[in-house]
Amino acid sequence: MPTAFIPVHLGIILLTNLEIGASLPPLGINLFVSSIRFERPVLELYRASLPYIPHPLLVLVIITYWPPLSLALLP
């Protein structure tokens, strides 16, 4: 991987981590916004989000250790 792509790859990893953090209980801001928007209790949304936690974590591991996957569209 050329050194010019390292900051881009780091940015992709950073944004993926931020989205995971914003979507996970107990402090996920996305869950609080969804709670207000859909008028549901936050605990109900926590339970509903639990089955989806492993997927973004697996994607994070894949794009972290296989950089060409996330950098394929760069010239």
PQR file with spaces between the fields and no chain letter, atoms N, CA, C, O and H, PARSE charges and radii, in Angstrom:
ATOM       1  N    MET     1       0.863   -1.176    0.000 -0.4000 1.5000
ATOM       2  CA   MET     1       0.000    0.000    0.000 -0.0000 2.0000
ATOM       3  C    MET     1       0.904    1.232    0.000  0.5500 1.7000
ATOM       4  O    MET     1       1.780    1.360    0.855 -0.5500 1.4000
ATOM       5  N    PRO     2       0.690    2.142   -0.963 -0.5600 1.5000
ATOM       6  CA   PRO     2       1.471    3.385   -0.976  0.2800 2.0000
ATOM       7  C    PRO     2       1.199    4.223    0.267  0.5500 1.7000
ATOM       8  O    PRO     2       0.099    4.218    0.820 -0.5500 1.4000
ATOM       9  N    THR     3       2.232    4.942    0.687 -0.4000 1.5000
ATOM      10  CA   THR     3       2.084    5.722    1.922 -0.0000 2.0000
ATOM      11  C    THR     3       1.068    6.851    1.788  0.5500 1.7000
ATOM      12  O    THR     3       0.573    7.348    2.800 -0.5500 1.4000
ATOM      13  H    THR     3       3.126    4.946    0.238  0.4000 1.0000
ATOM      14  N    ALA     4       0.747    7.266    0.572 -0.4000 1.5000
ATOM      15  CA   ALA     4      -0.244    8.329    0.386 -0.0000 2.0000
ATOM      16  C    ALA     4      -1.649    7.877    0.777  0.5500 1.7000
ATOM      17  O    ALA     4      -2.502    8.707    1.090 -0.5500 1.4000
ATOM      18  H    ALA     4       1.149    6.862   -0.250  0.4000 1.0000
ATOM      19  N    PHE     5      -1.892    6.578    0.761 -0.4000 1.5000
ATOM      20  CA   PHE     5      -3.219    6.062    1.078 -0.0000 2.0000
ATOM      21  C    PHE     5      -3.412    5.795    2.567  0.5500 1.7000
ATOM      22  O    PHE     5      -4.535    5.534    2.999 -0.5500 1.4000
ATOM      23  H    PHE     5      -1.199    5.904    0.507  0.4000 1.0000
ATOM      24  N    ILE     6      -2.360    5.854    3.351 -0.4000 1.5000
ATOM      25  CA   ILE     6      -2.472    5.545    4.779 -0.0000 2.0000
ATOM      26  C    ILE     6      -3.426    6.502    5.497  0.5500 1.7000
ATOM      27  O    ILE     6      -4.248    6.025    6.280 -0.5500 1.4000
ATOM      28  H    ILE     6      -1.448    6.066    3.001  0.4000 1.0000
ATOM      29  N    PRO     7      -3.369    7.836    5.280 -0.5600 1.5000
ATOM      30  CA   PRO     7      -4.348    8.706    5.964  0.2800 2.0000
ATOM      31  C    PRO     7      -5.793    8.427    5.541  0.5500 1.7000
ATOM      32  O    PRO     7      -6.708    8.542    6.356 -0.5500 1.4000
ATOM      33  N    VAL     8      -5.999    8.065    4.286 -0.4000 1.5000
ATOM      34  CA   VAL     8      -7.354    7.750    3.819 -0.0000 2.0000
ATOM      35  C    VAL     8      -7.858    6.494    4.519  0.5500 1.7000
ATOM      36  O    VAL     8      -9.001    6.451    4.975 -0.5500 1.4000
ATOM      37  H    VAL     8      -5.256    7.971    3.624  0.4000 1.0000
ATOM      38  N    HIS     9      -7.022    5.488    4.603 -0.4000 1.5000
ATOM      39  CA   HIS     9      -7.414    4.240    5.259 -0.0000 2.0000
ATOM      40  C    HIS     9      -7.674    4.482    6.742  0.5500 1.7000
ATOM      41  O    HIS     9      -8.634    3.946    7.297 -0.5500 1.4000
ATOM      42  H    HIS     9      -6.094    5.522    4.233  0.4000 1.0000
ATOM      43  N    LEU    10      -6.836    5.277    7.383 -0.4000 1.5000
ATOM      44  CA   LEU    10      -7.047    5.609    8.784 -0.0000 2.0000
ATOM      45  C    LEU    10      -8.368    6.353    8.983  0.5500 1.7000
ATOM      46  O    LEU    10      -9.067    6.113    9.968 -0.5500 1.4000
ATOM      47  H    LEU    10      -6.057    5.712    6.932  0.4000 1.0000
ATOM      48  N    GLY    11      -8.716    7.250    8.063 -0.4000 1.5000
ATOM      49  CA   GLY    11      -9.990    7.962    8.135 -0.0000 2.0000
ATOM      50  C    GLY    11     -11.180    7.036    7.994  0.5500 1.7000
ATOM      51  O    GLY    11     -12.188    7.210    8.679 -0.5500 1.4000
ATOM      52  H    GLY    11      -8.149    7.445    7.263  0.4000 1.0000
ATOM      53  N    ILE    12     -11.075    6.051    7.110 -0.4000 1.5000
ATOM      54  CA   ILE    12     -12.162    5.080    6.933 -0.0000 2.0000
ATOM      55  C    ILE    12     -12.347    4.264    8.209  0.5500 1.7000
ATOM      56  O    ILE    12     -13.476    4.021    8.636 -0.5500 1.4000
ATOM      57  H    ILE    12     -10.256    5.910    6.554  0.4000 1.0000
ATOM      58  N    ILE    13     -11.244    3.843    8.814 -0.4000 1.5000
ATOM      59  CA   ILE    13     -11.313    3.090   10.063 -0.0000 2.0000
ATOM      60  C    ILE    13     -11.906    3.962   11.173  0.5500 1.7000
ATOM      61  O    ILE    13     -12.734    3.496   11.956 -0.5500 1.4000
ATOM      62  H    ILE    13     -10.327    4.040    8.467  0.4000 1.0000
ATOM      63  N    LEU    14     -11.485    5.215   11.238 -0.4000 1.5000
ATOM      64  CA   LEU    14     -11.991    6.135   12.260 -0.0000 2.0000
ATOM      65  C    LEU    14     -13.496    6.340   12.123  0.5500 1.7000
ATOM      66  O    LEU    14     -14.220    6.281   13.116 -0.5500 1.4000
ATOM      67  H    LEU    14     -10.812    5.594   10.603  0.4000 1.0000
ATOM      68  N    LEU    15     -13.972    6.578   10.908 -0.4000 1.5000
ATOM      69  CA   LEU    15     -15.409    6.788   10.704 -0.0000 2.0000
ATOM      70  C    LEU    15     -16.221    5.534   11.018  0.5500 1.7000
ATOM      71  O    LEU    15     -17.330    5.625   11.543 -0.5500 1.4000
ATOM      72  H    LEU    15     -13.383    6.625   10.101  0.4000 1.0000
ATOM      73  N    THR    16     -15.671    4.373   10.697 -0.4000 1.5000
ATOM      74  CA   THR    16     -16.362    3.125   11.021 -0.0000 2.0000
ATOM      75  C    THR    16     -16.466    2.958   12.537  0.5500 1.7000
ATOM      76  O    THR    16     -17.515    2.567   13.051 -0.5500 1.4000
ATOM      77  H    THR    16     -14.770    4.299   10.270  0.4000 1.0000
ATOM      78  N    ASN    17     -15.380    3.254   13.250 -0.4000 1.5000
ATOM      79  CA   ASN    17     -15.413    3.187   14.715 -0.0000 2.0000
ATOM      80  C    ASN    17     -16.406    4.175   15.304  0.5500 1.7000
ATOM      81  O    ASN    17     -17.120    3.844   16.250 -0.5500 1.4000
ATOM      82  H    ASN    17     -14.529    3.572   12.833  0.4000 1.0000
ATOM      83  N    LEU    18     -16.460    5.373   14.760 -0.4000 1.5000
ATOM      84  CA   LEU    18     -17.405    6.368   15.265 -0.0000 2.0000
ATOM      85  C    LEU    18     -18.846    5.926   15.069  0.5500 1.7000
ATOM      86  O    LEU    18     -19.679    6.116   15.955 -0.5500 1.4000
ATOM      87  H    LEU    18     -15.879    5.642   13.991  0.4000 1.0000
ATOM      88  N    GLU    19     -19.144    5.342   13.925 -0.4000 1.5000
ATOM      89  CA   GLU    19     -20.508    4.878   13.678 -0.0000 2.0000
ATOM      90  C    GLU    19     -20.868    3.724   14.604  0.5500 1.7000
ATOM      91  O    GLU    19     -21.998    3.648   15.087 -0.5500 1.4000
ATOM      92  H    GLU    19     -18.466    5.189   13.205  0.4000 1.0000
ATOM      93  N    ILE    20     -19.923    2.832   14.856 -0.4000 1.5000
ATOM      94  CA   ILE    20     -20.188    1.740   15.800 -0.0000 2.0000
ATOM      95  C    ILE    20     -20.460    2.301   17.185  0.5500 1.7000
ATOM      96  O    ILE    20     -21.391    1.866   17.863 -0.5500 1.4000
ATOM      97  H    ILE    20     -19.006    2.894   14.464  0.4000 1.0000
ATOM      98  N    GLY    21     -19.654    3.264   17.608 -0.4000 1.5000
ATOM      99  CA   GLY    21     -19.855    3.871   18.919 -0.0000 2.0000
ATOM     100  C    GLY    21     -21.161    4.635   19.035  0.5500 1.7000
ATOM     101  O    GLY    21     -21.766    4.668   20.107 -0.5500 1.4000
ATOM     102  H    GLY    21     -18.898    3.618   17.057  0.4000 1.0000
ATOM     103  N    ALA    22     -21.600    5.245   17.952 -0.4000 1.5000
ATOM     104  CA   ALA    22     -22.848    6.002   17.980 -0.0000 2.0000
ATOM     105  C    ALA    22     -24.073    5.104   17.925  0.5500 1.7000
ATOM     106  O    ALA    22     -25.186    5.552   18.202 -0.5500 1.4000
ATOM     107  H    ALA    22     -21.108    5.219   17.081  0.4000 1.0000
ATOM     108  N    SER    23     -23.877    3.852   17.571 -0.4000 1.5000
ATOM     109  CA   SER    23     -25.016    2.943   17.421 -0.0000 2.0000
ATOM     110  C    SER    23     -25.157    1.929   18.549  0.5500 1.7000
ATOM     111  O    SER    23     -26.168    1.231   18.627 -0.5500 1.4000
ATOM     112  H    SER    23     -22.973    3.489   17.345  0.4000 1.0000
ATOM     113  N    LEU    24     -24.156    1.837   19.424 -0.4000 1.5000
ATOM     114  CA   LEU    24     -24.182    0.807   20.456 -0.0000 2.0000
ATOM     115  C    LEU    24     -24.675    1.348   21.793  0.5500 1.7000
ATOM     116  O    LEU    24     -24.421    2.502   22.138 -0.5500 1.4000
ATOM     117  H    LEU    24     -23.334    2.404   19.360  0.4000 1.0000
ATOM     118  N    PRO    25     -25.378    0.507   22.536 -0.5600 1.5000
ATOM     119  CA   PRO    25     -25.749    0.883   23.890  0.2800 2.0000
ATOM     120  C    PRO    25     -24.492    0.904   24.760  0.5500 1.7000
ATOM     121  O    PRO    25     -23.522    0.236   24.403 -0.5500 1.4000
ATOM     122  N    PRO    26     -24.453    1.611   25.851 -0.5600 1.5000
ATOM     123  CA   PRO    26     -25.490    2.387   26.489  0.2800 2.0000
ATOM     124  C    PRO    26     -25.483    3.852   26.092  0.5500 1.7000
ATOM     125  O    PRO    26     -26.421    4.571   26.438 -0.5500 1.4000
ATOM     126  N    LEU    27     -24.474    4.326   25.386 -0.4000 1.5000
ATOM     127  CA   LEU    27     -24.387    5.759   25.107 -0.0000 2.0000
ATOM     128  C    LEU    27     -24.569    6.097   23.636  0.5500 1.7000
ATOM     129  O    LEU    27     -24.169    7.180   23.209 -0.5500 1.4000
ATOM     130  H    LEU    27     -23.712    3.742   25.105  0.4000 1.0000
ATOM     131  N    GLY    28     -25.148    5.221   22.863 -0.4000 1.5000
ATOM     132  CA   GLY    28     -25.308    5.454   21.437 -0.0000 2.0000
ATOM     133  C    GLY    28     -26.295    6.565   21.140  0.5500 1.7000
ATOM     134  O    GLY    28     -27.491    6.430   21.398 -0.5500 1.4000
ATOM     135  H    GLY    28     -25.473    4.341   23.209  0.4000 1.0000
ATOM     136  N    ILE    29     -25.793    7.658   20.599 -0.4000 1.5000
ATOM     137  CA   ILE    29     -26.656    8.806   20.317 -0.0000 2.0000
ATOM     138  C    ILE    29     -27.708    8.451   19.263  0.5500 1.7000
ATOM     139  O    ILE    29     -28.810    8.999   19.287 -0.5500 1.4000
ATOM     140  H    ILE    29     -24.821    7.768   20.390  0.4000 1.0000
ATOM     141  N    ASN    30     -27.385    7.552   18.350 -0.4000 1.5000
ATOM     142  CA   ASN    30     -28.363    7.145   17.334 -0.0000 2.0000
ATOM     143  C    ASN    30     -29.585    6.481   17.978  0.5500 1.7000
ATOM     144  O    ASN    30     -30.703    6.626   17.486 -0.5500 1.4000
ATOM     145  H    ASN    30     -26.490    7.107   18.331  0.4000 1.0000
ATOM     146  N    LEU    31     -29.371    5.759   19.071 -0.4000 1.5000
ATOM     147  CA   LEU    31     -30.496    5.114   19.752 -0.0000 2.0000
ATOM     148  C    LEU    31     -31.392    6.140   20.437  0.5500 1.7000
ATOM     149  O    LEU    31     -32.613    5.989   20.453 -0.5500 1.4000
ATOM     150  H    LEU    31     -28.462    5.642   19.471  0.4000 1.0000
ATOM     151  N    PHE    32     -30.789    7.178   21.001 -0.4000 1.5000
ATOM     152  CA   PHE    32     -31.595    8.220   21.639 -0.0000 2.0000
ATOM     153  C    PHE    32     -32.395    9.015   20.603  0.5500 1.7000
ATOM     154  O    PHE    32     -33.558    9.349   20.831 -0.5500 1.4000
ATOM     155  H    PHE    32     -29.797    7.301   20.988  0.4000 1.0000
ATOM     156  N    VAL    33     -31.770    9.311   19.477 -0.4000 1.5000
ATOM     157  CA   VAL    33     -32.480   10.032   18.410 -0.0000 2.0000
ATOM     158  C    VAL    33     -33.619    9.168   17.869  0.5500 1.7000
ATOM     159  O    VAL    33     -34.716    9.668   17.622 -0.5500 1.4000
ATOM     160  H    VAL    33     -30.826    9.040   19.291  0.4000 1.0000
ATOM     161  N    SER    34     -33.358    7.870   17.687 -0.4000 1.5000
ATOM     162  CA   SER    34     -34.409    6.961   17.210 -0.0000 2.0000
ATOM     163  C    SER    34     -35.541    6.845   18.225  0.5500 1.7000
ATOM     164  O    SER    34     -36.710    6.741   17.854 -0.5500 1.4000
ATOM     165  H    SER    34     -32.467    7.463   17.888  0.4000 1.0000
ATOM     166  N    SER    35     -35.185    6.863   19.501 -0.4000 1.5000
ATOM     167  CA   SER    35     -36.202    6.782   20.543 -0.0000 2.0000
ATOM     168  C    SER    35     -37.148    7.971   20.479  0.5500 1.7000
ATOM     169  O    SER    35     -38.362    7.816   20.614 -0.5500 1.4000
ATOM     170  H    SER    35     -34.235    6.947   19.802  0.4000 1.0000
ATOM     171  N    ILE    36     -36.600    9.136   20.279 -0.4000 1.5000
ATOM     172  CA   ILE    36     -37.436   10.335   20.182 -0.0000 2.0000
ATOM     173  C    ILE    36     -38.249   10.313   18.891  0.5500 1.7000
ATOM     174  O    ILE    36     -39.443   10.611   18.894 -0.5500 1.4000
ATOM     175  H    ILE    36     -35.614    9.263   20.170  0.4000 1.0000
ATOM     176  N    ARG    37     -37.600    9.961   17.804 -0.4000 1.5000
ATOM     177  CA   ARG    37     -38.258   10.015   16.490 -0.0000 2.0000
ATOM     178  C    ARG    37     -39.409    9.016   16.381  0.5500 1.7000
ATOM     179  O    ARG    37     -40.475    9.350   15.864 -0.5500 1.4000
ATOM     180  H    ARG    37     -36.630    9.719   17.802  0.4000 1.0000
ATOM     181  N    PHE    38     -39.193    7.778   16.872 -0.4000 1.5000
ATOM     182  CA   PHE    38     -40.202    6.730   16.725 -0.0000 2.0000
ATOM     183  C    PHE    38     -41.053    6.542   17.974  0.5500 1.7000
ATOM     184  O    PHE    38     -41.897    5.647   18.028 -0.5500 1.4000
ATOM     185  H    PHE    38     -38.327    7.507   17.292  0.4000 1.0000
ATOM     186  N    GLU    39     -40.828    7.391   18.981 -0.4000 1.5000
ATOM     187  CA   GLU    39     -41.606    7.370   20.211 -0.0000 2.0000
ATOM     188  C    GLU    39     -41.640    5.985   20.849  0.5500 1.7000
ATOM     189  O    GLU    39     -42.697    5.466   21.207 -0.5500 1.4000
ATOM     190  H    GLU    39     -40.143    8.118   18.937  0.4000 1.0000
ATOM     191  N    ARG    40     -40.460    5.410   20.977 -0.4000 1.5000
ATOM     192  CA   ARG    40     -40.283    4.108   21.619 -0.0000 2.0000
ATOM     193  C    ARG    40     -39.320    4.266   22.787  0.5500 1.7000
ATOM     194  O    ARG    40     -38.473    5.159   22.761 -0.5500 1.4000
ATOM     195  H    ARG    40     -39.601    5.831   20.685  0.4000 1.0000
ATOM     196  N    PRO    41     -39.424    3.429   23.803 -0.5600 1.5000
ATOM     197  CA   PRO    41     -38.462    3.502   24.908  0.2800 2.0000
ATOM     198  C    PRO    41     -37.062    3.081   24.444  0.5500 1.7000
ATOM     199  O    PRO    41     -36.909    2.229   23.569 -0.5500 1.4000
ATOM     200  N    VAL    42     -36.061    3.696   25.048 -0.4000 1.5000
ATOM     201  CA   VAL    42     -34.677    3.419   24.663 -0.0000 2.0000
ATOM     202  C    VAL    42     -34.317    1.959   24.928  0.5500 1.7000
ATOM     203  O    VAL    42     -33.592    1.359   24.135 -0.5500 1.4000
ATOM     204  H    VAL    42     -36.185    4.388   25.759  0.4000 1.0000
ATOM     205  N    LEU    43     -34.802    1.379   26.014 -0.4000 1.5000
ATOM     206  CA   LEU    43     -34.475   -0.015   26.323 -0.0000 2.0000
ATOM     207  C    LEU    43     -35.017   -0.973   25.262  0.5500 1.7000
ATOM     208  O    LEU    43     -34.398   -1.996   24.970 -0.5500 1.4000
ATOM     209  H    LEU    43     -35.392    1.866   26.658  0.4000 1.0000
ATOM     210  N    GLU    44     -36.156   -0.644   24.697 -0.4000 1.5000
ATOM     211  CA   GLU    44     -36.697   -1.473   23.613 -0.0000 2.0000
ATOM     212  C    GLU    44     -35.778   -1.415   22.398  0.5500 1.7000
ATOM     213  O    GLU    44     -35.561   -2.425   21.729 -0.5500 1.4000
ATOM     214  H    GLU    44     -36.659    0.187   24.934  0.4000 1.0000
ATOM     215  N    LEU    45     -35.243   -0.242   22.116 -0.4000 1.5000
ATOM     216  CA   LEU    45     -34.317   -0.102   21.000 -0.0000 2.0000
ATOM     217  C    LEU    45     -32.984   -0.772   21.281  0.5500 1.7000
ATOM     218  O    LEU    45     -32.353   -1.295   20.362 -0.5500 1.4000
ATOM     219  H    LEU    45     -35.420    0.579   22.660  0.4000 1.0000
ATOM     220  N    TYR    46     -32.541   -0.768   22.536 -0.4000 1.5000
ATOM     221  CA   TYR    46     -31.319   -1.487   22.905 -0.0000 2.0000
ATOM     222  C    TYR    46     -31.475   -2.972   22.584  0.5500 1.7000
ATOM     223  O    TYR    46     -30.612   -3.584   21.956 -0.5500 1.4000
ATOM     224  H    TYR    46     -33.053   -0.343   23.283  0.4000 1.0000
ATOM     225  N    ARG    47     -32.601   -3.534   23.032 -0.4000 1.5000
ATOM     226  CA   ARG    47     -32.838   -4.959   22.773 -0.0000 2.0000
ATOM     227  C    ARG    47     -32.933   -5.247   21.285  0.5500 1.7000
ATOM     228  O    ARG    47     -32.460   -6.286   20.824 -0.5500 1.4000
ATOM     229  H    ARG    47     -33.303   -3.036   23.542  0.4000 1.0000
ATOM     230  N    ALA    48     -33.531   -4.350   20.538 -0.4000 1.5000
ATOM     231  CA   ALA    48     -33.676   -4.556   19.100 -0.0000 2.0000
ATOM     232  C    ALA    48     -32.341   -4.428   18.369  0.5500 1.7000
ATOM     233  O    ALA    48     -32.160   -5.029   17.310 -0.5500 1.4000
ATOM     234  H    ALA    48     -33.915   -3.506   20.913  0.4000 1.0000
ATOM     235  N    SER    49     -31.405   -3.653   18.921 -0.4000 1.5000
ATOM     236  CA   SER    49     -30.123   -3.443   18.240 -0.0000 2.0000
ATOM     237  C    SER    49     -29.088   -4.524   18.552  0.5500 1.7000
ATOM     238  O    SER    49     -28.098   -4.648   17.832 -0.5500 1.4000
ATOM     239  H    SER    49     -31.552   -3.165   19.781  0.4000 1.0000
ATOM     240  N    LEU    50     -29.294   -5.298   19.598 -0.4000 1.5000
ATOM     241  CA   LEU    50     -28.304   -6.307   20.001 -0.0000 2.0000
ATOM     242  C    LEU    50     -27.950   -7.328   18.909  0.5500 1.7000
ATOM     243  O    LEU    50     -26.771   -7.658   18.778 -0.5500 1.4000
ATOM     244  H    LEU    50     -30.099   -5.197   20.184  0.4000 1.0000
ATOM     245  N    PRO    51     -28.892   -7.840   18.127 -0.5600 1.5000
ATOM     246  CA   PRO    51     -28.498   -8.808   17.090  0.2800 2.0000
ATOM     247  C    PRO    51     -27.629   -8.205   15.990  0.5500 1.7000
ATOM     248  O    PRO    51     -26.974   -8.942   15.254 -0.5500 1.4000
ATOM     249  N    TYR    52     -27.612   -6.891   15.867 -0.4000 1.5000
ATOM     250  CA   TYR    52     -26.871   -6.251   14.785 -0.0000 2.0000
ATOM     251  C    TYR    52     -25.484   -5.773   15.199  0.5500 1.7000
ATOM     252  O    TYR    52     -24.772   -5.187   14.384 -0.5500 1.4000
ATOM     253  H    TYR    52     -28.145   -6.292   16.465  0.4000 1.0000
ATOM     254  N    ILE    53     -25.091   -6.008   16.429 -0.4000 1.5000
ATOM     255  CA   ILE    53     -23.792   -5.545   16.900 -0.0000 2.0000
ATOM     256  C    ILE    53     -22.625   -6.287   16.239  0.5500 1.7000
ATOM     257  O    ILE    53     -21.655   -5.629   15.862 -0.5500 1.4000
ATOM     258  H    ILE    53     -25.670   -6.484   17.091  0.4000 1.0000
ATOM     259  N    PRO    54     -22.657   -7.595   16.078 -0.5600 1.5000
ATOM     260  CA   PRO    54     -21.486   -8.277   15.497  0.2800 2.0000
ATOM     261  C    PRO    54     -21.169   -7.876   14.057  0.5500 1.7000
ATOM     262  O    PRO    54     -20.007   -7.932   13.654 -0.5500 1.4000
ATOM     263  N    HIS    55     -22.159   -7.479   13.281 -0.4000 1.5000
ATOM     264  CA   HIS    55     -21.922   -7.188   11.868 -0.0000 2.0000
ATOM     265  C    HIS    55     -20.977   -6.010   11.646  0.5500 1.7000
ATOM     266  O    HIS    55     -20.000   -6.167   10.913 -0.5500 1.4000
ATOM     267  H    HIS    55     -23.103   -7.433   13.608  0.4000 1.0000
ATOM     268  N    PRO    56     -21.215   -4.843   12.237 -0.5600 1.5000
ATOM     269  CA   PRO    56     -20.269   -3.750   12.014  0.2800 2.0000
ATOM     270  C    PRO    56     -18.894   -4.024   12.616  0.5500 1.7000
ATOM     271  O    PRO    56     -17.889   -3.535   12.100 -0.5500 1.4000
ATOM     272  N    LEU    57     -18.833   -4.794   13.693 -0.4000 1.5000
ATOM     273  CA   LEU    57     -17.535   -5.140   14.261 -0.0000 2.0000
ATOM     274  C    LEU    57     -16.746   -6.034   13.319  0.5500 1.7000
ATOM     275  O    LEU    57     -15.533   -5.877   13.181 -0.5500 1.4000
ATOM     276  H    LEU    57     -19.649   -5.191   14.113  0.4000 1.0000
ATOM     277  N    LEU    58     -17.426   -6.968   12.674 -0.4000 1.5000
ATOM     278  CA   LEU    58     -16.766   -7.824   11.693 -0.0000 2.0000
ATOM     279  C    LEU    58     -16.294   -7.009   10.489  0.5500 1.7000
ATOM     280  O    LEU    58     -15.191   -7.227    9.988 -0.5500 1.4000
ATOM     281  H    LEU    58     -18.411   -7.096   12.787  0.4000 1.0000
ATOM     282  N    VAL    59     -17.110   -6.086   10.030 -0.4000 1.5000
ATOM     283  CA   VAL    59     -16.715   -5.218    8.916 -0.0000 2.0000
ATOM     284  C    VAL    59     -15.507   -4.377    9.301  0.5500 1.7000
ATOM     285  O    VAL    59     -14.609   -4.182    8.481 -0.5500 1.4000
ATOM     286  H    VAL    59     -18.006   -5.909   10.437  0.4000 1.0000
ATOM     287  N    LEU    60     -15.467   -3.880   10.517 -0.4000 1.5000
ATOM     288  CA   LEU    60     -14.323   -3.099   10.983 -0.0000 2.0000
ATOM     289  C    LEU    60     -13.045   -3.924   10.960  0.5500 1.7000
ATOM     290  O    LEU    60     -12.002   -3.439   10.520 -0.5500 1.4000
ATOM     291  H    LEU    60     -16.196   -4.038   11.183  0.4000 1.0000
ATOM     292  N    VAL    61     -13.113   -5.146   11.424 -0.4000 1.5000
ATOM     293  CA   VAL    61     -11.935   -6.017   11.403 -0.0000 2.0000
ATOM     294  C    VAL    61     -11.489   -6.272    9.971  0.5500 1.7000
ATOM     295  O    VAL    61     -10.293   -6.247    9.680 -0.5500 1.4000
ATOM     296  H    VAL    61     -13.960   -5.540   11.782  0.4000 1.0000
ATOM     297  N    ILE    62     -12.434   -6.515    9.080 -0.4000 1.5000
ATOM     298  CA   ILE    62     -12.082   -6.806    7.687 -0.0000 2.0000
ATOM     299  C    ILE    62     -11.423   -5.611    7.020  0.5500 1.7000
ATOM     300  O    ILE    62     -10.388   -5.769    6.372 -0.5500 1.4000
ATOM     301  H    ILE    62     -13.405   -6.536    9.317  0.4000 1.0000
ATOM     302  N    ILE    63     -11.995   -4.412    7.160 -0.4000 1.5000
ATOM     303  CA   ILE    63     -11.394   -3.261    6.475 -0.0000 2.0000
ATOM     304  C    ILE    63     -10.112   -2.801    7.156  0.5500 1.7000
ATOM     305  O    ILE    63      -9.283   -2.148    6.523 -0.5500 1.4000
ATOM     306  H    ILE    63     -12.836   -4.283    7.686  0.4000 1.0000
ATOM     307  N    THR    64      -9.933   -3.128    8.433 -0.4000 1.5000
ATOM     308  CA   THR    64      -8.688   -2.770    9.110 -0.0000 2.0000
ATOM     309  C    THR    64      -7.531   -3.632    8.620  0.5500 1.7000
ATOM     310  O    THR    64      -6.442   -3.115    8.370 -0.5500 1.4000
ATOM     311  H    THR    64     -10.607   -3.658    8.947  0.4000 1.0000
ATOM     312  N    TYR    65      -7.746   -4.918    8.482 -0.4000 1.5000
ATOM     313  CA   TYR    65      -6.661   -5.822    8.134 -0.0000 2.0000
ATOM     314  C    TYR    65      -6.582   -6.147    6.653  0.5500 1.7000
ATOM     315  O    TYR    65      -5.666   -6.859    6.240 -0.5500 1.4000
ATOM     316  H    TYR    65      -8.631   -5.338    8.684  0.4000 1.0000
ATOM     317  N    TRP    66      -7.501   -5.657    5.844 -0.4000 1.5000
ATOM     318  CA   TRP    66      -7.441   -5.867    4.403 -0.0000 2.0000
ATOM     319  C    TRP    66      -7.683   -4.508    3.728  0.5500 1.7000
ATOM     320  O    TRP    66      -8.778   -4.264    3.222 -0.5500 1.4000
ATOM     321  H    TRP    66      -8.245   -5.079    6.179  0.4000 1.0000
ATOM     322  N    PRO    67      -6.678   -3.624    3.714 -0.5600 1.5000
ATOM     323  CA   PRO    67      -6.851   -2.268    3.205  0.2800 2.0000
ATOM     324  C    PRO    67      -7.315   -2.161    1.751  0.5500 1.7000
ATOM     325  O    PRO    67      -8.069   -1.239    1.443 -0.5500 1.4000
ATOM     326  N    PRO    68      -6.907   -3.053    0.840 -0.5600 1.5000
ATOM     327  CA   PRO    68      -7.390   -2.876   -0.536  0.2800 2.0000
ATOM     328  C    PRO    68      -8.918   -2.894   -0.679  0.5500 1.7000
ATOM     329  O    PRO    68      -9.456   -2.339   -1.637 -0.5500 1.4000
ATOM     330  N    LEU    69      -9.607   -3.522    0.257 -0.4000 1.5000
ATOM     331  CA   LEU    69     -11.066   -3.551    0.186 -0.0000 2.0000
ATOM     332  C    LEU    69     -11.655   -2.161    0.341  0.5500 1.7000
ATOM     333  O    LEU    69     -12.581   -1.796   -0.384 -0.5500 1.4000
ATOM     334  H    LEU    69      -9.170   -3.973    1.035  0.4000 1.0000
ATOM     335  N    SER    70     -11.133   -1.383    1.275 -0.4000 1.5000
ATOM     336  CA   SER    70     -11.682   -0.041    1.498 -0.0000 2.0000
ATOM     337  C    SER    70     -11.067    1.010    0.594  0.5500 1.7000
ATOM     338  O    SER    70     -11.595    2.117    0.491 -0.5500 1.4000
ATOM     339  H    SER    70     -10.381   -1.679    1.864  0.4000 1.0000
ATOM     340  N    LEU    71      -9.964    0.687   -0.060 -0.4000 1.5000
ATOM     341  CA   LEU    71      -9.268    1.660   -0.920 -0.0000 2.0000
ATOM     342  C    LEU    71      -9.408    1.320   -2.407  0.5500 1.7000
ATOM     343  O    LEU    71      -8.714    1.908   -3.236 -0.5500 1.4000
ATOM     344  H    LEU    71      -9.535   -0.212    0.024  0.4000 1.0000
ATOM     345  N    ALA    72     -10.273    0.404   -2.748 -0.4000 1.5000
ATOM     346  CA   ALA    72     -10.355   -0.087   -4.130 -0.0000 2.0000
ATOM     347  C    ALA    72     -10.794    0.979   -5.113  0.5500 1.7000
ATOM     348  O    ALA    72     -10.398    0.916   -6.277 -0.5500 1.4000
ATOM     349  H    ALA    72     -10.837   -0.073   -2.075  0.4000 1.0000
ATOM     350  N    LEU    73     -11.592    1.954   -4.706 -0.4000 1.5000
ATOM     351  CA   LEU    73     -12.099    2.954   -5.641 -0.0000 2.0000
ATOM     352  C    LEU    73     -11.191    4.165   -5.794  0.5500 1.7000
ATOM     353  O    LEU    73     -11.484    5.061   -6.586 -0.5500 1.4000
ATOM     354  H    LEU    73     -11.913    2.004   -3.761  0.4000 1.0000
ATOM     355  N    LEU    74     -10.095    4.203   -5.050 -0.4000 1.5000
ATOM     356  CA   LEU    74      -9.173    5.329   -5.199 -0.0000 2.0000
ATOM     357  C    LEU    74      -8.315    5.130   -6.454  0.5500 1.7000
ATOM     358  O    LEU    74      -7.989    3.999   -6.814 -0.5500 1.4000
ATOM     359  H    LEU    74      -9.856    3.475   -4.407  0.4000 1.0000
ATOM     360  N    PRO    75      -7.955    6.224   -7.111 -0.5600 1.5000
ATOM     361  CA   PRO    75      -7.138    6.079   -8.346  0.2800 2.0000
ATOM     362  C    PRO    75      -5.738    5.626   -8.064  0.5500 1.7000
ATOM     363  O    PRO    75      -4.944    5.462   -8.991 -0.5500 1.4000
